[in-house]
Amino acid sequence: MQRSSYREESDPRLRVYPSAEADRLKRRLVEESPAPHAAVTLLQQIGSVLFAALAKEFAPSGRSLTPILVLRGGLVLWQPWARHFGPGRTGLMAPARASHDAVPAISYASVPVGSPPQRGYALVDTLIASGRTVQACAAALAERLGDDAGEIEIVAPFVADRGREFLLSAIPAARIHCIWHDEQVTSDGRMVGPGFDVGEYAMGNTGPSLLWT
């Protein structure tokens, strides 16, 4: 697990926003082994730190962003996003796959269209592990919208090293915005440290679920 955030200048498409406050919240997330409600609160606070920095960066250009929440983990971040960018139009994408190693397919999507000039899309998730889920979402967006998709921003507080490298290679035009960019993940895609599934906690679940797509 990446213990603290720090700036990385190796690729201009990787935008890292270090934060001592976010590092403190992350330590609480890991050390306290919180219940779902407490974990979601901490994740929202971490998201708020990232979105505040992101809003500050985008303010001078006048460019705004339409968020597309990648389910399920992205649900956690809708409220902090609205706090910093306003409660505007929001998209949803639900990726599905039979196993962690499978290539995800988009089983459901609702994306606002007809954006005015200077507006782009931001794929928002809590954790980028392998990067394949976000890549599938970006590909689906580009396929449906073509040139109207514009520049796609990828926004997630936690980014694993392998997911970062995969996305920078697979989507050359995209930019990644994060607080931690060098996380380690287990073979089933869980971040080393917290040890829980963000999507399950976002829904308040701790036990087994019946899943189908």
VMD Tcl script that draws the C-alpha trace (Angstrom):
set ca {
  {0.00 0.00 0.00}
  {1.23 3.49 -0.85}
  {1.78 5.14 2.54}
  {1.76 8.76 1.44}
  {0.93 10.84 -1.59}
  {3.64 12.56 -3.59}
  {3.91 14.34 -6.91}
  {5.01 12.37 -9.95}
  {6.43 14.13 -13.00}
  {7.17 11.09 -15.16}
  {4.22 11.64 -17.55}
  {2.32 14.90 -18.10}
  {-0.91 12.90 -18.51}
  {-0.66 11.71 -14.90}
  {-1.88 14.49 -12.59}
  {-1.16 13.72 -8.93}
  {-2.52 15.99 -6.18}
  {-0.58 15.22 -2.95}
  {-2.43 15.98 0.28}
  {-1.43 15.53 3.92}
  {-5.12 15.65 4.85}
  {-5.94 12.85 2.41}
  {-3.01 10.81 3.78}
  {-4.45 11.21 7.28}
  {-7.90 10.10 6.14}
  {-6.37 7.10 4.38}
  {-4.58 6.01 7.55}
  {-7.91 6.11 9.37}
  {-9.49 4.07 6.58}
  {-6.83 1.38 6.90}
  {-6.18 1.34 10.66}
  {-9.71 1.51 11.98}
  {-11.10 -1.27 9.74}
  {-14.36 0.65 9.61}
  {-17.87 -0.60 8.99}
  {-19.41 0.25 5.60}
  {-20.98 3.53 6.75}
  {-17.72 4.80 8.29}
  {-15.72 3.69 5.25}
  {-18.05 5.48 2.85}
  {-17.78 8.68 4.92}
  {-13.98 8.54 4.80}
  {-13.98 7.79 1.06}
  {-16.25 10.78 0.46}
  {-13.92 13.01 2.46}
  {-10.96 11.76 0.43}
  {-12.89 12.36 -2.78}
  {-13.67 15.90 -1.64}
  {-9.94 16.62 -1.25}
  {-9.27 15.41 -4.80}
  {-12.21 17.23 -6.36}
  {-11.31 20.50 -4.66}
  {-7.86 20.34 -6.25}
  {-9.31 19.30 -9.61}
  {-11.85 22.15 -9.61}
  {-9.06 24.62 -8.83}
  {-7.01 23.32 -11.77}
  {-9.89 23.55 -14.24}
  {-11.20 26.94 -13.08}
  {-8.78 29.16 -15.09}
  {-9.64 27.42 -18.39}
  {-13.38 27.79 -17.94}
  {-13.75 24.18 -18.99}
  {-16.36 22.17 -17.11}
  {-16.80 18.42 -16.79}
  {-19.75 16.05 -16.98}
  {-19.06 13.25 -14.48}
  {-19.78 9.65 -15.42}
  {-19.88 7.53 -12.29}
  {-18.42 4.07 -12.84}
  {-20.55 1.68 -10.80}
  {-20.47 0.66 -8.11}
  {-17.58 2.43 -6.42}
  {-18.22 5.70 -8.24}
  {-21.54 6.08 -6.40}
  {-19.61 6.99 -3.25}
  {-18.21 10.09 -4.93}
  {-21.32 11.75 -6.36}
  {-22.00 14.00 -3.36}
  {-18.44 15.35 -3.01}
  {-18.30 15.89 -6.78}
  {-21.53 17.93 -6.67}
  {-20.16 19.93 -3.75}
  {-17.20 21.16 -5.79}
  {-18.54 21.17 -9.36}
  {-22.24 21.78 -8.74}
  {-25.17 19.32 -8.93}
  {-25.26 19.25 -12.72}
  {-25.91 16.48 -15.21}
  {-24.41 13.14 -14.26}
  {-23.86 9.94 -16.22}
  {-23.70 6.33 -15.06}
  {-21.90 3.29 -16.43}
  {-22.26 -0.26 -15.13}
  {-19.42 -2.56 -16.27}
  {-19.83 -6.31 -15.86}
  {-17.51 -9.29 -16.17}
  {-17.67 -12.98 -15.34}
  {-14.35 -12.94 -13.46}
  {-11.74 -10.44 -12.37}
  {-9.45 -11.35 -15.28}
  {-12.20 -11.08 -17.90}
  {-12.53 -8.07 -20.17}
  {-15.44 -5.96 -18.86}
  {-18.53 -5.24 -20.93}
  {-20.84 -2.29 -20.36}
  {-24.18 -3.73 -19.28}
  {-25.86 -0.35 -18.71}
  {-25.01 3.27 -19.43}
  {-26.77 6.62 -19.22}
  {-24.67 9.51 -20.50}
  {-25.82 13.13 -20.94}
  {-25.20 14.37 -24.49}
  {-25.37 17.69 -26.26}
  {-22.73 19.25 -24.03}
  {-21.85 22.86 -24.87}
  {-18.33 23.77 -26.04}
  {-15.58 23.70 -23.45}
  {-17.24 20.76 -21.71}
  {-15.78 17.27 -21.42}
  {-16.40 13.99 -19.66}
  {-14.81 12.64 -16.49}
  {-14.94 8.92 -15.71}
  {-15.12 8.86 -11.91}
  {-14.32 5.81 -9.78}
  {-12.85 5.23 -6.35}
  {-10.09 2.79 -7.29}
  {-8.35 1.95 -10.55}
  {-6.84 -1.52 -10.17}
  {-6.05 -3.20 -13.51}
  {-7.43 -0.26 -15.50}
  {-9.53 -2.52 -17.71}
  {-12.87 -1.34 -16.32}
  {-12.12 2.32 -17.04}
  {-10.68 1.43 -20.44}
  {-13.92 -0.39 -21.32}
  {-15.94 2.65 -20.21}
  {-13.79 5.03 -22.26}
  {-14.05 2.79 -25.32}
  {-17.84 2.61 -24.99}
  {-18.03 6.39 -24.66}
  {-15.88 6.93 -27.74}
  {-17.85 4.36 -29.75}
  {-21.22 5.96 -28.97}
  {-20.26 9.64 -29.09}
  {-17.36 9.71 -31.54}
  {-15.72 13.13 -31.68}
  {-18.44 14.50 -29.38}
  {-16.84 12.56 -26.52}
  {-14.05 15.13 -26.55}
  {-11.19 14.79 -24.12}
  {-11.82 12.21 -21.41}
  {-10.52 12.75 -17.91}
  {-10.06 9.74 -15.62}
  {-10.57 10.63 -11.96}
  {-9.98 8.30 -8.99}
  {-8.34 8.93 -5.60}
  {-6.56 5.55 -5.61}
  {-4.68 4.30 -8.68}
  {-2.65 1.09 -8.78}
  {0.69 1.09 -10.54}
  {-0.34 -1.52 -13.11}
  {-3.66 0.22 -13.83}
  {-1.86 3.52 -14.33}
  {0.59 2.09 -16.85}
  {-2.13 0.16 -18.69}
  {-4.34 3.22 -19.13}
  {-1.52 5.53 -20.21}
  {-0.70 2.99 -22.90}
  {-4.26 2.04 -23.90}
  {-5.76 5.56 -23.99}
  {-3.02 7.96 -25.10}
  {-5.36 10.98 -25.18}
  {-6.70 10.55 -21.65}
  {-5.44 12.12 -18.44}
  {-5.47 10.48 -15.02}
  {-6.20 12.58 -11.92}
  {-5.52 11.02 -8.52}
  {-4.06 11.44 -5.04}
  {-2.16 8.13 -4.85}
  {-0.72 6.74 -8.07}
  {1.34 3.76 -6.91}
  {-1.10 1.51 -5.03}
  {-0.69 -2.24 -4.92}
  {-3.69 -4.52 -5.44}
  {-4.35 -8.19 -4.78}
  {-5.08 -10.77 -7.46}
  {-8.84 -10.14 -7.05}
  {-8.43 -6.38 -7.52}
  {-8.68 -5.23 -3.90}
  {-6.32 -2.53 -2.73}
  {-3.68 -3.75 -0.31}
  {-4.40 -2.14 3.05}
  {-8.14 -1.57 3.46}
  {-8.92 -5.13 2.42}
  {-12.55 -4.50 1.50}
  {-14.40 -4.21 -1.77}
  {-15.23 -0.55 -2.38}
  {-18.27 -1.42 -4.47}
  {-19.74 -3.57 -1.72}
  {-19.15 -0.90 0.92}
  {-20.69 1.73 -1.36}
  {-23.90 -0.30 -1.29}
  {-23.68 -1.02 2.45}
  {-23.03 -4.73 1.90}
  {-20.73 -6.92 3.97}
  {-22.04 -10.42 3.24}
  {-22.48 -12.50 0.09}
  {-24.57 -11.17 -2.78}
  {-26.53 -12.73 -5.61}
  {-24.99 -11.32 -8.77}
  {-26.02 -11.58 -12.38}
  {-25.74 -9.41 -15.50}
}
mol new
graphics top color blue
foreach p $ca { graphics top sphere $p radius 0.5 }
foreach p [lrange $ca 0 end-1] q [lrange $ca 1 end] { graphics top cylinder $p $q radius 0.2 }
display resetview
